[in-house]
Amino acid sequence: MATILGQNQYGKAENRVVKITRDGDTHHIKDLNVSVALSGDMDDVHYSGSNANCLPTDTTKNTVYAFAKEHGIESAEQFGIHLARWFVNSQEPIQRARIRIEEYAWDRIPTSDANSKFIGSDEVKHSFVRQGQETRVTQITYDGTNWEVISGLKDLVVMNSTNSEFWGYVKDKYTTLKEAYDRILATQVSARWRYNWSDDEQRMPNWEKSYAEARKHMLHAFAETYSLSLQQTLYQMGSRIINHRSEIDEVRFSLPNKHHFLVDLEPFGLKNDNEVYFAADRPYGLIEATVLRDGVDARIPVDMTNL
């Protein structure tokens, strides 16, 4: 039975590019997921395997990162226009380029109070929280006499675009990781905290206020900690909640390290001065720990962070 080739396209999908623009101490983030699809005179590559008209998908990936440096990212639309025009105009066999972009928005994390070290602004200029991702959770247990309330959140994505280092770690013959003295620190927070309210004779906490305040102190600690490790930041986040909220005795965190790796732009004659990053989704480091009020025993189960 005779067959013919129908509609087709090829390219590199889901290129995660994060562009940091530094305006003095103020950082601006563009976080994009870019998918490139090209079509045109591609019959031969399908019929005979000839790659003469085929621009490698790896090249399309490299172009995304190089353009983030060369052209910047004013908007997702403008960035996509630059890419599409380049692919069609620079390669004769390519007659059509489709660029699909998802943009992930970030809000700045506000400072904690007027005494913050970031005096002069009501927000930290290099600390961000992802919009529209967070889910609030709670678990209530009652045996007829005693209550246990464990609340928290999941999928709260936060990022510091500077003020993070990672060096001085153990090295063996399998270690290839380079020490970092200025890196992006990002994580997707899963946190659970246990209230010390346990019976009806006690004054019940204001649940709405308590949640809002716990979240606020956690974000402030993330933003205002000069981090030498994600573990250090985790401990500061938990300590800040317990020190400011007397109704909470225990906080358990699960923090996946959302790695951002500098893209090597030297092959394209470009210098990457901590500007263009590849946002990797796996594998990832997973940091977990519990922070307790002194004299209190841990009671939040490990699997609670999967709630």
C-alpha positions in Angstrom: 0.0 0.0 0.0 1.4 3.4 -1.0 2.0 6.0 1.7 2.9 9.7 1.6 4.2 12.0 4.2 1.7 14.3 5.8 2.0 17.4 8.0 5.2 17.3 10.2 7.3 19.4 12.4 10.3 18.9 14.7 12.2 20.8 17.4 13.1 21.0 21.0 10.3 21.1 23.5 10.3 22.6 27.1 13.5 24.5 27.2 13.5 26.0 30.7 15.3 29.3 30.6 15.6 31.7 33.5 17.0 35.2 32.8 18.1 37.4 35.7 18.5 41.1 34.9 20.3 43.1 37.5 19.5 46.7 38.0 21.9 47.5 40.8 20.6 45.6 43.8 17.2 45.1 42.2 16.9 41.8 40.3 14.2 41.1 37.6 13.3 37.6 36.6 11.9 36.1 33.4 11.1 32.4 33.8 10.1 30.7 30.6 9.3 27.3 29.2 10.0 27.5 25.5 9.0 24.9 22.9 10.3 25.2 19.3 8.7 23.4 16.4 10.0 23.8 12.8 8.6 22.7 9.5 9.4 23.1 5.8 11.4 21.1 3.2 11.8 18.0 5.4 10.6 15.2 3.1 14.1 13.7 2.6 14.9 13.3 6.3 11.7 11.2 6.6 12.0 9.2 3.3 15.7 8.5 3.2 17.1 9.7 6.5 19.1 12.5 4.8 19.8 15.3 7.4 20.9 17.8 4.8 18.0 20.2 5.6 17.7 19.3 9.2 18.8 21.8 11.8 19.6 19.8 15.0 17.1 20.1 17.8 20.1 20.7 20.1 20.9 23.8 18.0 17.4 25.1 18.6 17.9 24.6 22.3 21.2 26.5 22.2 19.5 29.3 20.3 17.0 29.8 23.0 19.7 30.3 25.7 21.9 32.4 23.5 19.0 34.7 22.6 18.1 35.1 26.2 21.6 36.7 26.6 21.9 38.5 23.3 18.3 40.0 23.1 17.1 39.7 26.7 13.5 38.8 27.4 11.3 41.9 27.3 8.2 39.8 27.1 7.3 36.2 26.1 5.8 37.5 22.9 8.8 39.5 21.8 11.2 36.7 22.7 9.1 34.2 20.7 9.1 36.7 17.7 12.9 37.0 17.8 13.2 33.2 17.8 10.7 32.5 15.1 12.1 35.1 12.8 15.6 33.8 13.2 14.8 30.2 12.4 12.8 31.0 9.3 15.1 33.7 7.9 18.4 32.0 8.7 17.6 28.5 7.4 16.3 28.2 3.8 14.7 24.8 4.3 12.7 26.0 7.3 9.5 27.6 6.1 7.6 27.8 9.4 8.5 28.2 13.0 6.1 27.7 15.9 7.2 28.9 19.3 5.1 28.1 22.3 6.0 29.7 25.6 4.8 29.3 29.1 5.8 32.1 31.5 6.0 31.5 35.3 5.2 34.7 37.2 7.0 35.7 40.4 6.1 38.2 43.1 8.7 39.9 45.3 8.7 38.8 48.9 7.9 41.7 51.2 10.3 42.6 54.1 9.3 41.7 57.6 9.2 45.1 59.2 10.7 48.6 59.4 13.8 47.2 61.1 14.7 44.9 58.3 18.2 45.1 56.9 16.6 45.9 53.6 15.8 49.4 54.8 14.5 51.8 52.1 12.1 49.3 50.4 9.1 47.3 51.4 10.3 44.3 49.4 13.5 42.2 49.1 15.0 43.0 45.8 16.3 39.5 45.0 13.7 37.3 46.7 10.6 36.0 44.9 7.6 33.7 45.4 5.8 32.0 42.5 2.3 33.2 41.8 -0.7 30.9 41.9 0.9 27.6 43.0 0.3 27.2 46.7 -2.2 24.8 48.3 -3.2 25.1 51.9 -3.6 21.8 53.8 -4.8 20.7 57.3 -5.4 17.4 59.2 -7.6 17.3 62.3 -7.7 14.3 64.6 -10.1 14.0 67.5 -10.6 11.0 69.9 -13.5 12.4 71.9 -11.3 14.1 74.4 -8.1 15.4 72.7 -7.5 17.3 69.5 -4.5 17.3 67.2 -4.4 19.9 64.4 -1.6 19.8 61.8 -1.8 22.5 59.1 0.5 23.8 56.5 1.0 24.2 52.7 2.5 22.6 49.7 3.7 23.8 46.2 4.9 27.2 47.4 7.7 28.0 45.0 10.3 30.5 46.2 13.6 31.8 44.8 16.5 34.0 45.8 18.4 35.1 42.8 21.6 35.8 44.9 22.8 35.7 48.5 23.3 32.0 48.3 26.5 29.9 48.3 27.5 26.3 48.4 31.1 25.3 49.0 33.4 23.5 51.5 31.5 20.2 51.1 33.0 16.7 51.2 34.6 15.6 48.0 35.6 12.1 46.8 36.6 10.6 43.4 33.0 10.8 42.1 32.5 14.5 43.0 32.2 16.8 39.9 30.0 19.6 41.4 31.8 23.0 41.3 31.7 25.2 44.4 29.3 28.1 44.1 29.8 31.5 45.7 26.8 33.2 44.1 24.0 31.0 43.0 20.2 30.9 42.6 18.5 29.2 45.6 15.0 27.9 44.7 12.7 25.4 46.3 9.1 24.2 46.3 8.1 24.3 49.9 6.1 21.6 51.6 5.6 22.5 55.3 3.4 21.2 58.1 3.1 22.7 61.5 1.5 21.3 64.7 -0.6 23.4 67.0 -0.3 23.0 70.8 -4.1 23.4 71.1 -5.3 20.0 72.2 -8.5 20.3 74.3 -11.7 22.4 74.5 -10.5 24.0 77.7 -7.8 25.9 75.9 -8.3 29.0 73.9 -8.7 28.0 70.2 -6.2 29.7 67.9 -7.4 32.1 65.2 -6.7 29.7 62.4 -6.9 32.2 59.5 -4.5 34.6 61.2 -2.2 31.8 62.3 -1.8 30.4 58.8 -1.2 33.8 57.3 1.4 34.7 60.0 3.2 31.4 59.7 3.4 31.7 56.0 4.6 35.3 56.3 7.4 34.5 58.8 8.5 31.5 56.7 8.8 33.7 53.6 10.7 36.5 55.5 13.2 33.9 56.8 13.8 32.6 53.3 14.3 36.0 51.9 16.4 37.5 54.6 18.8 34.5 55.3 22.2 34.7 53.5 22.3 31.1 52.7 25.3 28.8 52.8 23.1 25.7 52.4 19.4 24.9 51.9 19.5 23.2 55.3 20.5 26.4 57.0 17.6 28.2 55.3 15.2 25.5 56.3 16.2 25.8 59.9 15.8 29.6 59.9 12.3 29.2 58.3 11.2 26.9 61.0 12.8 28.8 63.8 11.2 32.0 62.7 7.7 30.5 62.8 8.2 29.0 66.3 9.7 32.1 67.7 6.9 34.3 66.5 3.9 32.0 66.9 3.4 30.7 70.4 0.5 28.4 69.3 2.9 26.3 67.1 5.3 23.8 68.6 6.7 21.9 65.6 7.3 22.5 61.9 8.3 19.9 59.4 9.7 20.8 56.0 10.3 18.9 52.8 12.3 21.1 50.4 13.4 19.9 47.0 16.3 21.9 45.6 15.1 23.3 42.3 18.4 23.5 40.6 19.3 26.3 38.3 22.5 25.7 36.3 24.4 28.4 34.5 24.3 27.8 30.7 27.7 27.6 29.0 27.5 30.4 26.4 31.2 30.5 25.5 30.8 28.3 22.4 28.7 31.2 21.0 31.2 33.9 22.0 29.0 35.1 24.8 29.9 35.6 28.5 27.3 34.4 31.0 27.7 36.7 34.0 25.2 34.9 36.2 22.4 35.9 33.9 21.0 32.9 31.9 20.2 29.6 33.7 18.8 26.2 32.8 16.0 25.3 35.3 16.4 21.5 35.9 13.4 19.6 37.2 15.1 16.2 38.0 17.0 14.7 39.6 17.0 17.1 42.6 18.3 17.3 46.1 15.7 16.8 48.7 16.2 18.4 52.1 13.9 17.4 55.0 14.0 18.3 58.6 11.8 19.1 61.7 12.2 22.3 63.8 10.9 22.0 67.3 10.2 24.3 70.3 12.8 23.3 72.9 11.4 20.7 75.3 8.8 19.4 72.8 8.8 16.0 71.2 8.4 15.5 67.5 5.0 14.1 66.5 4.4 15.1 62.8 4.9 11.9 60.8 7.3 12.0 57.9 4.6 11.1 55.4 2.5 14.1 56.4 4.4 16.2 53.8 2.7 14.0 51.1 -0.7 15.1 52.3 
